[in-house]
Every structure is written in structure tokens, then in C-alpha cells.
Amino acid sequence: MPDLVTGEDFDDLFRKYRHTAWRLETRTFYGVLHENEPFQRWLVGDDSDIEWFKPWLKMMRAELATGKRMERVRLIDDPPSDYLRWELWGTPYNLGIGEDIRYLPRSHPIVRELPDDDFWVFDSRTVARLEFDEQGSVLGASLSEDPAKVLAAVQARDTAWHHALTFTQYMATRAE
């Protein structure tokens, strides 16, 4: 496995990009250590404490205030996994600081054309492919500026973004 970017070095990717950061989220669960306890509390109905989320929101608010864009497409199942329902619960916080998160039903035929990997693409020049262990825990990201990998990521971005629903549109489909 290539050298992985983790911790503060990973956070620096979000401080150093200049224009756009875009992510494809393909998994039904993400094992992120600092999220485990809040997720478990949420599962039993306690969603009162978002302290764990505030560092990300603060960093993103500051970065997005400079004119940068941050966008994501999340593949989502029907019904969503518990973890994806938790992400839906938290999405309004992300939207409130300026992120644009969209949802693409996993059953949509276009999903077959997308990569299976989770990744970020920064400024259409750097791909950060997320790596996971067998339990779904995030190990870090492998970086590449290989033109073929960047082109594939940008094409996946354009495809997914075109077909994805805004949060409001997606939530309206759940109310039917």
C-alpha cells in the first residue's frame, strides 16, 4: 500500500486547495474513530451533542468563506443504512456552512459507470483515494496527480453530479 496521508496532513489538503474539492462517497459505513461514540449515541436517540463535528465545520466555514467550493455526492441505498441515515441527519450542518452535498440512489443505472472507490479530487489536479481496513475504518488517503487518474476522477465527478439530487430533492423522495 502506498504512503497514506492521515491526521493533520489530511486536513491540510482542505486548507491548501485553491478552488474546488469534490468527493464521491460510495460506502454504507465509515469507521472514523472520533465519530464512533457520537454515532452510537445517535443510534439510541441522543443527538444533542455535536462537539465532535465542530472542528470540521469551523475549518470548512473558514475555507469556504475564501470563495472555495466543496461538493460531494453520496451514493445512498433504499432504505439507507443506519450510518447513511446519520449522515442525512448531519447534512444540514454541512449545508449551513456552505458545503454542497448531493445524493445519488445506488439503484440509479449511472452508478454502474462510477468507480467503487471513495475519493476526493482537489482543483481537478490531485486525487486523494481513501483507503479502508476490513472493518471499514478509514486508514488514510493515497494521493496521485497522475493525469489518467485525475481524468477518471473528474469524469466520475461530472457524471455523478449531473444525476445527483440536492439534499432537499432527495429528502422529498423519502417523504413519498
C-alpha positions as CSV (number, residue, x, y, z in Angstrom):
1,M,0.0,0.0,0.0
2,P,1.4,3.4,-0.9
3,D,2.2,6.0,1.8
4,L,-1.1,7.3,3.2
5,V,-1.9,10.9,4.2
6,T,-3.6,11.0,7.6
7,G,-4.4,13.4,10.5
8,E,-3.2,17.0,10.1
9,D,-1.6,16.2,6.8
10,F,-5.0,15.1,5.5
11,D,-6.7,18.2,7.0
12,D,-4.1,20.3,5.2
13,L,-5.5,19.1,1.9
14,F,-8.6,21.1,2.7
15,R,-6.6,24.2,3.7
16,K,-4.4,24.1,0.7
17,Y,-6.7,23.5,-2.2
18,R,-7.4,26.7,-4.2
19,H,-10.8,26.3,-5.9
20,T,-12.7,23.1,-5.6
21,A,-12.8,20.0,-3.5
22,W,-15.2,17.2,-4.6
23,R,-15.8,13.8,-3.1
24,L,-17.6,10.6,-4.2
25,E,-18.8,8.7,-1.2
26,T,-19.6,5.1,-2.1
27,R,-19.8,3.2,1.2
28,T,-22.6,2.5,3.6
29,F,-20.4,2.9,6.7
30,Y,-17.3,4.8,7.5
31,G,-15.3,3.8,10.6
32,V,-13.9,7.2,11.7
33,L,-12.6,6.9,15.2
34,H,-13.8,10.3,16.5
35,E,-17.3,9.6,15.1
36,N,-17.9,6.2,16.7
37,E,-19.2,7.5,20.1
38,P,-21.4,10.2,18.6
39,F,-22.8,7.7,16.1
40,Q,-23.6,5.2,18.8
41,R,-25.3,7.9,20.9
42,W,-27.3,8.9,17.8
43,L,-28.5,5.4,17.3
44,V,-30.1,5.4,20.7
45,G,-31.8,8.8,20.1
46,D,-29.2,11.2,21.6
47,D,-28.3,13.8,19.0
48,S,-27.8,16.7,21.4
49,D,-24.0,16.9,21.3
50,I,-22.3,18.0,18.1
51,E,-18.9,19.0,19.7
52,W,-17.2,16.2,17.7
53,F,-18.4,17.8,14.5
54,K,-17.5,21.4,15.3
55,P,-13.7,21.3,14.3
56,W,-14.7,20.2,10.8
57,L,-17.4,22.7,10.5
58,K,-15.2,25.5,11.7
59,M,-12.4,24.6,9.3
60,M,-14.8,24.4,6.4
61,R,-16.6,27.6,7.2
62,A,-13.2,29.4,7.2
63,E,-12.1,27.8,3.9
64,L,-15.4,28.3,2.1
65,A,-15.5,31.9,3.2
66,T,-12.5,32.5,1.0
67,G,-14.5,31.6,-2.1
68,K,-13.6,27.9,-2.4
69,R,-16.2,25.3,-3.2
70,M,-16.7,21.9,-1.6
71,E,-19.1,19.4,-3.1
72,R,-19.9,15.8,-2.5
73,V,-22.1,13.1,-4.0
74,R,-23.1,10.3,-1.6
75,L,-24.4,7.1,-3.0
76,I,-27.4,6.1,-1.0
77,D,-29.5,2.9,-0.6
78,D,-33.2,2.5,-0.2
79,P,-33.6,2.2,2.7
80,P,-30.4,3.9,3.8
81,S,-28.1,2.1,6.3
82,D,-28.0,3.5,9.9
83,Y,-24.8,5.3,9.1
84,L,-26.2,6.9,6.0
85,R,-29.3,8.0,8.0
86,W,-26.9,9.6,10.5
87,E,-25.1,11.4,7.6
88,L,-28.6,12.6,6.4
89,W,-29.2,13.9,9.9
90,G,-25.9,15.8,9.9
91,T,-26.1,17.1,6.3
92,P,-28.0,20.4,7.3
93,Y,-24.9,21.3,9.4
94,N,-22.6,20.9,6.3
95,L,-25.0,22.8,4.1
96,G,-25.3,25.6,6.6
97,I,-21.5,26.3,6.4
98,G,-21.6,26.2,2.5
99,E,-20.8,22.6,1.5
100,D,-23.0,21.3,-1.3
101,I,-23.8,17.6,-0.7
102,R,-26.0,15.7,-3.1
103,Y,-27.4,12.2,-3.1
104,L,-27.4,9.6,-5.9
105,P,-29.6,6.5,-5.3
106,R,-27.4,3.4,-5.6
107,S,-30.1,1.9,-7.8
108,H,-29.7,4.6,-10.5
109,P,-28.3,3.0,-13.7
110,I,-25.5,5.6,-13.9
111,V,-23.9,4.2,-10.7
112,R,-22.6,1.3,-12.7
113,E,-20.3,3.7,-14.6
114,L,-18.8,5.2,-11.4
115,P,-15.7,3.9,-9.6
116,D,-16.2,1.7,-6.5
117,D,-13.6,3.8,-4.6
118,D,-14.2,6.8,-2.3
119,F,-12.1,9.7,-3.3
120,W,-11.6,13.4,-3.2
121,V,-10.4,15.4,-6.2
122,F,-8.8,18.8,-5.4
123,D,-8.7,21.5,-8.1
124,S,-9.0,18.9,-10.8
125,R,-5.4,18.0,-10.4
126,T,-5.0,15.8,-7.3
127,V,-6.9,12.7,-6.4
128,A,-7.0,11.5,-2.8
129,R,-8.2,7.9,-2.8
130,L,-9.5,6.9,0.6
131,E,-8.2,3.5,2.0
132,F,-10.0,1.4,4.4
133,D,-9.3,-1.7,6.6
134,E,-11.5,-4.8,6.6
135,Q,-13.8,-3.3,9.3
136,G,-14.5,-0.2,7.2
137,S,-12.2,2.1,9.3
138,V,-10.5,4.9,7.3
139,L,-6.8,4.3,7.2
140,G,-5.9,7.5,5.2
141,A,-5.7,8.6,1.6
142,S,-3.3,7.8,-1.2
143,L,-2.5,10.9,-3.3
144,S,-2.0,11.0,-7.1
145,E,-1.5,13.6,-9.7
146,D,-1.3,11.0,-12.5
147,P,-3.2,12.6,-15.4
148,A,-5.1,9.4,-16.2
149,K,-6.3,9.0,-12.6
150,V,-7.3,12.7,-12.4
151,L,-9.2,12.5,-15.7
152,A,-11.1,9.4,-14.4
153,A,-11.9,11.2,-11.2
154,V,-13.1,14.3,-13.0
155,Q,-15.2,12.3,-15.4
156,A,-16.8,10.4,-12.4
157,R,-17.4,13.8,-10.8
158,D,-19.2,15.2,-13.8
159,T,-21.3,12.0,-14.3
160,A,-22.3,11.7,-10.6
161,W,-23.0,15.4,-10.2
162,H,-25.2,15.6,-13.2
163,H,-27.5,12.8,-11.9
164,A,-27.4,13.5,-8.2
165,L,-30.3,15.1,-6.2
166,T,-29.9,18.0,-3.9
167,F,-30.5,17.3,-0.2
168,T,-33.9,18.9,-0.4
169,Q,-34.8,16.9,-3.6
170,Y,-33.6,13.6,-2.1
171,M,-35.5,14.2,1.2
172,A,-38.7,14.9,-0.8
173,T,-38.3,11.4,-2.4
174,R,-38.2,9.9,1.1
175,A,-41.5,11.5,2.1
176,E,-43.4,9.8,-0.7
